[in-house]
Amino acid sequence: MLGRWPEHAGAFAANHTPERVRENLARTRLAGYSVNPGMVLEGSWGMGASVFDRSGRPAWALSLTGIEPRFKPERQEELGGLLMAEAHRITQQLGGAGDGPRRTR
């Protein structure tokens, strides 16, 4: 997908360079949740965690959004943990095969 990134990202490509997407993906894999630091709309942040289906594939997501001051680094870790715990609970209720929170921090 990143090979055709400008075509895929459209108007958002300027703020979402392939390098920035790769960096964010690496952070997401380590933390288990993603953080969008105002990349779509300045000052508007978001976080997300996957909910897995029965085959262990991400099929849905839970997300949080808010203004930048509510997403300070120490709060991101707290919110990320809560988000992942709830995503894992939903995965289990749906009979999904997610392996639960994978926090490395």
CYANA upper distance limits for C-alpha pairs under 8 A (distance plus 0.5 A):
  1 MET  CA      5 TRP  CA      6.62
  1 MET  CA      8 HIS  CA      8.09
  2 LEU  CA     18 PRO  CA      6.58
  4 ARG  CA      8 HIS  CA      6.78
  5 TRP  CA      9 ALA  CA      6.31
  5 TRP  CA     13 ALA  CA      7.74
  5 TRP  CA     17 THR  CA      8.42
  5 TRP  CA     18 PRO  CA      7.25
  6 PRO  CA     10 GLY  CA      6.16
  6 PRO  CA     13 ALA  CA      5.94
  9 ALA  CA     13 ALA  CA      5.43
  9 ALA  CA     16 HIS  CA      8.06
 12 PHE  CA     16 HIS  CA      6.59
 12 PHE  CA     40 VAL  CA      7.49
 13 ALA  CA     17 THR  CA      6.32
 15 ASN  CA     39 MET  CA      6.67
 15 ASN  CA     40 VAL  CA      8.18
 16 HIS  CA     20 ARG  CA      6.45
 16 HIS  CA     21 VAL  CA      6.63
 16 HIS  CA     39 MET  CA      7.66
 17 THR  CA     21 VAL  CA      6.71
 18 PRO  CA     22 ARG  CA      6.62
 19 GLU  CA     23 GLU  CA      6.71
 20 ARG  CA     24 ASN  CA      6.62
 21 VAL  CA     25 LEU  CA      6.54
 22 ARG  CA     26 ALA  CA      6.67
 23 GLU  CA     27 ARG  CA      6.83
 24 ASN  CA     28 THR  CA      6.58
 24 ASN  CA     34 SER  CA      7.90
 24 ASN  CA     35 VAL  CA      8.16
 25 LEU  CA     29 ARG  CA      6.67
 25 LEU  CA     34 SER  CA      8.19
 26 ALA  CA     30 LEU  CA      6.89
 27 ARG  CA     31 ALA  CA      6.59
 27 ARG  CA     34 SER  CA      7.86
 28 THR  CA     32 GLY  CA      5.90
 28 THR  CA     33 TYR  CA      5.65
 28 THR  CA     34 SER  CA      5.23
 28 THR  CA     35 VAL  CA      7.96
 29 ARG  CA     33 TYR  CA      7.81
 30 LEU  CA    102 ARG  CA      8.09
 30 LEU  CA    103 ARG  CA      7.41
 30 LEU  CA    104 THR  CA      6.62
 31 ALA  CA    102 ARG  CA      7.18
 31 ALA  CA    103 ARG  CA      5.54
 31 ALA  CA    104 THR  CA      6.43
 31 ALA  CA    105 ARG  CA      7.47
 32 GLY  CA     49 ALA  CA      7.47
 32 GLY  CA     84 MET  CA      7.77
 32 GLY  CA    101 PRO  CA      7.11
 32 GLY  CA    102 ARG  CA      6.01
 32 GLY  CA    103 ARG  CA      6.53
 33 TYR  CA     47 MET  CA      7.45
 33 TYR  CA     48 GLY  CA      6.10
 33 TYR  CA     49 ALA  CA      5.22
 33 TYR  CA     50 SER  CA      8.01
 33 TYR  CA     80 GLY  CA      6.63
 33 TYR  CA     83 LEU  CA      8.37
 33 TYR  CA     84 MET  CA      7.35
 34 SER  CA     47 MET  CA      5.83
 34 SER  CA     48 GLY  CA      5.62
 34 SER  CA     49 ALA  CA      7.01
 35 VAL  CA     45 TRP  CA      7.99
 35 VAL  CA     46 GLY  CA      6.31
 35 VAL  CA     47 MET  CA      4.92
 35 VAL  CA     48 GLY  CA      7.19
 36 ASN  CA     45 TRP  CA      6.04
 36 ASN  CA     46 GLY  CA      5.48
 36 ASN  CA     47 MET  CA      6.57
 37 PRO  CA     43 GLY  CA      8.36
 37 PRO  CA     44 SER  CA      7.89
 37 PRO  CA     45 TRP  CA      5.53
 37 PRO  CA     46 GLY  CA      7.31
 37 PRO  CA     68 GLU  CA      8.17
 38 GLY  CA     42 GLU  CA      5.23
 38 GLY  CA     43 GLY  CA      5.76
 38 GLY  CA     44 SER  CA      5.39
 38 GLY  CA     45 TRP  CA      5.22
 38 GLY  CA     46 GLY  CA      8.01
 38 GLY  CA     68 GLU  CA      7.96
 39 MET  CA     45 TRP  CA      8.30
 40 VAL  CA     44 SER  CA      8.14
 41 LEU  CA     45 TRP  CA      8.43
 43 GLY  CA     67 ILE  CA      6.15
 43 GLY  CA     68 GLU  CA      5.58
 44 SER  CA     65 THR  CA      7.60
 44 SER  CA     66 GLY  CA      6.24
 44 SER  CA     67 ILE  CA      5.31
 44 SER  CA     68 GLU  CA      6.39
 45 TRP  CA     65 THR  CA      6.11
 45 TRP  CA     66 GLY  CA      5.96
 45 TRP  CA     67 ILE  CA      6.30
 45 TRP  CA     68 GLU  CA      6.16
 45 TRP  CA     71 PHE  CA      7.66
 46 GLY  CA     63 SER  CA      7.36
 46 GLY  CA     64 LEU  CA      5.90
 46 GLY  CA     65 THR  CA      4.66
 46 GLY  CA     66 GLY  CA      6.90
 47 MET  CA     63 SER  CA      5.92
 47 MET  CA     64 LEU  CA      5.68
 47 MET  CA     65 THR  CA      6.99
 47 MET  CA     80 GLY  CA      7.83
 48 GLY  CA     61 ALA  CA      6.91
 48 GLY  CA     62 LEU  CA      6.01
 48 GLY  CA     63 SER  CA      4.72
 48 GLY  CA     64 LEU  CA      6.98
 48 GLY  CA     80 GLY  CA      8.41
 48 GLY  CA     83 LEU  CA      7.79
 49 ALA  CA     61 ALA  CA      6.00
 49 ALA  CA     62 LEU  CA      5.92
 49 ALA  CA     63 SER  CA      7.06
 49 ALA  CA     80 GLY  CA      8.36
 49 ALA  CA     83 LEU  CA      6.79
 49 ALA  CA     84 MET  CA      6.26
 49 ALA  CA     87 ALA  CA      6.89
 50 SER  CA     58 PRO  CA      6.08
 50 SER  CA     59 ALA  CA      7.71
 50 SER  CA     60 TRP  CA      6.40
 50 SER  CA     61 ALA  CA      4.91
 50 SER  CA     62 LEU  CA      6.99
 50 SER  CA     84 MET  CA      8.25
 50 SER  CA     87 ALA  CA      6.82
 51 VAL  CA     58 PRO  CA      6.17
 51 VAL  CA     59 ALA  CA      6.59
 51 VAL  CA     60 TRP  CA      5.49
 51 VAL  CA     61 ALA  CA      5.80
 51 VAL  CA     62 LEU  CA      7.70
 51 VAL  CA     87 ALA  CA      5.68
 51 VAL  CA     88 HIS  CA      7.15
 51 VAL  CA     90 ILE  CA      7.27
 51 VAL  CA     91 THR  CA      5.80
 51 VAL  CA     96 GLY  CA      8.50
 51 VAL  CA     98 GLY  CA      7.91
 52 PHE  CA     56 GLY  CA      5.87
 52 PHE  CA     57 ARG  CA      5.73
 52 PHE  CA     58 PRO  CA      4.80
 52 PHE  CA     59 ALA  CA      5.92
 52 PHE  CA     60 TRP  CA      7.25
 52 PHE  CA     91 THR  CA      5.91
 52 PHE  CA     96 GLY  CA      5.89
 52 PHE  CA     97 ALA  CA      6.82
 52 PHE  CA     98 GLY  CA      5.79
 53 ASP  CA     57 ARG  CA      6.07
 53 ASP  CA     58 PRO  CA      6.81
 53 ASP  CA     59 ALA  CA      6.28
 53 ASP  CA     91 THR  CA      7.32
 53 ASP  CA     94 LEU  CA      7.73
 53 ASP  CA     95 GLY  CA      7.69
 53 ASP  CA     96 GLY  CA      4.90
 53 ASP  CA     97 ALA  CA      6.85
 53 ASP  CA     98 GLY  CA      7.98
 54 ARG  CA     94 LEU  CA      8.14
 54 ARG  CA     95 GLY  CA      6.26
 54 ARG  CA     96 GLY  CA      4.37
 54 ARG  CA     97 ALA  CA      5.63
 55 SER  CA     96 GLY  CA      7.29
 55 SER  CA     97 ALA  CA      6.50
 56 GLY  CA     96 GLY  CA      6.69
 56 GLY  CA     97 ALA  CA      4.85
 56 GLY  CA     98 GLY  CA      5.72
 57 ARG  CA     97 ALA  CA      8.32
 57 ARG  CA     98 GLY  CA      8.12
 61 ALA  CA     87 ALA  CA      7.99
 62 LEU  CA     83 LEU  CA      7.57
 62 LEU  CA     87 ALA  CA      7.04
 63 SER  CA     83 LEU  CA      8.07
 66 GLY  CA     70 ARG  CA      7.15
 66 GLY  CA     71 PHE  CA      8.17
 67 ILE  CA     71 PHE  CA      7.78
 68 GLU  CA     72 LYS  CA      7.82
 70 ARG  CA     75 ARG  CA      7.78
 71 PHE  CA     75 ARG  CA      6.20
 71 PHE  CA     76 GLN  CA      6.00
 72 LYS  CA     76 GLN  CA      6.59
 73 PRO  CA     77 GLU  CA      7.12
 74 GLU  CA     78 GLU  CA      7.19
 75 ARG  CA     79 LEU  CA      6.48
 76 GLN  CA     80 GLY  CA      6.20
 77 GLU  CA     81 GLY  CA      6.66
 78 GLU  CA     82 LEU  CA      6.91
 79 LEU  CA     83 LEU  CA      6.46
 80 GLY  CA     84 MET  CA      6.52
 81 GLY  CA     85 ALA  CA      6.57
 81 GLY  CA    101 PRO  CA      8.17
 81 GLY  CA    103 ARG  CA      8.24
 82 LEU  CA     86 GLU  CA      6.75
 83 LEU  CA     87 ALA  CA      6.64
 84 MET  CA     88 HIS  CA      6.48
 84 MET  CA    100 GLY  CA      8.04
 84 MET  CA    101 PRO  CA      6.21
 85 ALA  CA     89 ARG  CA      6.69
 85 ALA  CA    100 GLY  CA      7.89
 85 ALA  CA    101 PRO  CA      6.92
 86 GLU  CA     90 ILE  CA      6.70
 87 ALA  CA     91 THR  CA      6.57
 88 HIS  CA     92 GLN  CA      6.68
 88 HIS  CA     98 GLY  CA      7.37
 88 HIS  CA     99 ASP  CA      8.27
 88 HIS  CA    100 GLY  CA      5.63
 88 HIS  CA    101 PRO  CA      7.32
 89 ARG  CA     93 GLN  CA      6.74
 90 ILE  CA     94 LEU  CA      6.64
 91 THR  CA     95 GLY  CA      6.80
 91 THR  CA     96 GLY  CA      5.30
 91 THR  CA     97 ALA  CA      7.60
 91 THR  CA     98 GLY  CA      6.89
 92 GLN  CA     96 GLY  CA      5.90
 92 GLN  CA     97 ALA  CA      7.78
 92 GLN  CA     98 GLY  CA      8.08
